[in-house]
Amino acid sequence: MQALKLLLGSTPVVAADLREWWAATLATRAQWKHSIDRAILLGAQADRLGYAFLGGYASAITVLDPTLGDSELGALCATESGGGHPRAILTSLAGGVLTGAKRFVSGGSLATVLLVVAKTGEHEGRPVLSVARIAARSPGVVLEDGPALDFVPEVPHGTVRFEGARVETVLEGDGYERYLKPFRTIEDLHVFGAVVGCLISNGRERWSQGTVEQLLAVLAAISHLGRQDPRSVDVHLALAGVLTIARGVIDGLDLAVLEPGFRERFERDRMVLQIAEKAREQRRVRAWDLPRPATAGRGPG
């Protein structure tokens, strides 16, 4: 819980743009090796949800590839023109060479390392997926920023084409089960952790102690869940409850007392908390539908 203690003394970093903010927070990324701690404290150093989102997202990526350096900004490239479902993934990896295209690359042109979900074959009629690591500036990689979003416009989201690009390495394990499937949970934990860290850092001197305590309680739960297996059914159910509580606390915040610039940016950007809401609900429903292990024995009576 050391990260939570430091959070109460944190100060947001004021930067000219996202690139400058990312460079200014290098020491935090280098100091905090556990991804969830890093996400929370990067959020605390953000004076807007856009920067907090990127801090949380970038921290989540390090769960997929812990070898990412402190100065590197990773991005998961999964979604294609047909969506992000395994059957929609047409980008191919053969002989160490990537061919295809991806949409909605978070971080856009700021990303330095791309983790690319690619098809390597088929088995019993289903695609076999792997995750390839490649530098964003490699030959054959064309990464371009798209139009700014209506919310968190500071964070670029881009498209990328792979025109016979040779990868650095292929991450170990199944691309779907080990990486793509659990990433929704990993990203939720880290982004919400960063957002709540941002709110505490920017509002703790203006809100009541009770309000800050509620936000800290949410962060304590996120910090704990961020250390568990993101594929666990129990984590999915607990996370659903934590996010419901978090949204309730956030919706009840007194925004009028906040510094005007932060308040205006928050009201513009709070839509980021609703990204993938349908996927979260599907995850919650599936978790309840899965069979539970039998108890070891009967209790009294």
N, C-alpha and C positions, 0 to 999 in steps of 0.2 A: 504493500500500500504506500510505498515511498513516493510513488508518482502522485497520489492523491494529496499527500502532504505538501509537495512542491506546488501543486496546482493552486493552492490558496495564496501563494505568494507570486504567482506568475504575472507577467506583463505582456500584452499583445505586441507583436512586432509591427511597426508601421513601415510599409514598403511601397515603392512606386508602382510595382506590378508583381505578378505572380512569380516571375523568374527571380526578381530581387528577393522576395520573401523566401523562396525555396533555398537560395544561397545563404540567406541570413540564419536559417534554422539548421544548418549543417551540424553544429555542435550538439544539438538535441538529438539528431538522428544518430550521431556517432556515440553518444553517451548511453542511450537507452536501447538495449539490444532486444528486449522483448517487444514484439510488434504492438501489443495492445497498450503498453506503457508509452511507447513512442507516439502512437496515434493520439492518445489523450493529451500529451504534453505539446504535440504539434498543434492540436486544436486550441490549446490554451495560449499559444503564441500567435493566433490568427485574430485579426480584427474584423473578419467577415466569414460567412459560412463557406464561400468559395474556396478560400485558402484552407479552412478546416477540412472541407471535403477532400481536397487533394492530399492533405497530410494523412487523413484516415485511409484513403484509397491506396496511396503509395505504401503505407505500412502494411496493409492487407496483402499487397503483392509480394512482400518479403516472406509471407507465410508459404506461398507457392514456391518461391525460389530464395532460400535463405542465403545464397551466395551473392546476392546483389550487394554492391558496395554502398557505403553511406551516401556518396555523392550521386549515385545513379537513381534515375526515376524510371521505374518499370511500369508497363501497361500490359494488361491481358487483352489479347486480340482474339475474340471469339465470334462476335456477331457478324453475319453476312447479310446479303440482300434478302435472303429468305428467313432471317431470324437467327437465334442462337441455339436452336434445338440440334442435337447431334446429326440428325438426318439433313439439316439445312447447311451443314458445313461441307463446302466443296473445295476449299483450299487444300491442296495436296502437298505431301512431303514424300519425296522419292529420291533415293540416293543422296540424301542430305541437302536437297534443293527444294525450296518453297515456290509454289505457283498458286496465285489466287488473289483475293481481295477481302478486306475486312472493313466494317463500318464502326462508328462510335468508339473510337480509341480514346479513352480518357487520358487527358494530358496532352494529346495531340503532338504538335511539333516539339514540345518540351520533353517528351519521353526520350530516354536514351537507350533503353533496352525493351524489346518486345518479346512477350511470351505468347506464341502463336499456336492456337489450337488447329491442328491440321489432320486431314484424313490420310491414313497410311495403308488402308485396305478395307476389306470386309470380312466378317465372320458370321456365318449363319444368317445372312441377309442384313446384318447390322454393321454400321461403319465402325472401323477401328480407329481411334483417335490417339494422337500423341501431342505433347506440347514441346515446341521447338523454341530455343532461345536464340535471338539474333539481335545484333546492335542495330539501332534505328537508322544509323547512317551507313549501313552496309551497302555495297553495290547491289543493285537490283531491288532495293527497297525504296518505294516512293510514298512518303508520309506527308499528308497535307491537312491543314486545319479546315474545318467546316465553318459555317456561319455560327456566330455566338448564340447561345441559348438565351431564353428570356430570363432564366434564373441562373445563378452563379456564372455570369457571363465572362468572368475573369479566367475561368478554366476552359482551355480549348478542348474540343472534341473533334477528332479528325478521322480521316479515311487513310487506308494504306493498301498499296498494291505490292505484290511480290512477283517480280518478273525474273524468275530463275535465280532467286537469291539463295546463297549458300549459308546454312545455319551454323552457329557456333557449337551447339550441343543439343541433344534431345533429353529432356528431363525424364527421370526414371518413373515408370509406372503408367497406368492407363490414363489417357488424357481426359476422359470423362469422369470416371469414378474418383480419381485422386485429385484432380484439379478443377475442372469445370463445374462439376456437381456441387462440391462443398463451397465454392467461392461465393455464392450468394450469401451464405451464412457468415463467412469470414468478412466479406465486405460490409455487411450490415453491422456487425459488432464494431469494426474499426471506424467506420464513418460515423455511426451514432456516438461512439466514444469520443471522437474528435469534436463533433458538434456540441455535445454537452460540455466538454472541456472548454470550448470556445465561449459558451454561454456563461459558465462560471467565471472565467477570467475577465470577461467584459462587463458582467453584471453584479459581481459579488459585493461591491461597495454600494450598490444602489438598491438591491433587493433585501428583503428581511432575512434574518438568519434561518428562519424556517424554510424559506424558499431555497436557499443555498443548500441546506441540509437535504432537502428532497432530491436536488440535482446530484449531490454527492452520493446519495443512496443508489440512484440509478447507475452512476459511474462505478460504484463498488460492485454491483451485480454484473455490469458489462466487463469489468476487469477480471472477475472470476470466470465468467463464461468464455472470455477470450483466451483462457488458458486450458480449455477443455477441447475434446475432439469435436470439430465442427460437423462431423457426420453423425454425431450422436442424436438419437431421438429425444433424449432428455434435454439436450442443449436446445434443440429446435422448439420444444414446448416452453422451456423457461425463457428463451429469447422472445418468443411471441408475447409472453406476459410482461417482460421487461420493456419491450418497445411500446406496448399499450400504455403502461404506466408513464414512460418517458413522454409520449405524445400528450398524455393528459396533463402532466406537469408543464410542458412547454406551452400548450394551448392556454394554460391558466396564468402564464407569466404577465406581470404588469410591464408592458413595453413602454409605457409613457414616461417612466423614470429613466430610461436608457439615454445615452448620448445620441443625439439626433441622427448622426451619420450611420452609426451601427444599427439603430432601429430601422432606418429606411432600407438598409441593405438586408437586414434580417427579414423584413416583411416581403421584400422582393424575392429572396432566395429560399424561404422556408419550404417551397415546393420540392426541394432536394430530398426532404424527408419522406416524400411519397413515391420516390422512384422505386419501381419493382414491387409496388404494394400488392399487386395480384399474385406475383410469384411468392411473396411472403405468406399470403393467405393459403395458397396451395400447399406450401411446405407445412404449415400448421395443421391443415386438414389431413394430409398424408401421415404426419407424425402420430396423430390420434388413431388413425386407422391401422397402424402397424401392430402386430401381436405383441403382448407384453410377456416377459419371462414369468414362469410360475414361481410362486413363493416357496421358500425352502421348507416351510412347515407351518402348521396351524398355531395361532396364538391361543391365549387363554379362552376357555369356553368352547 
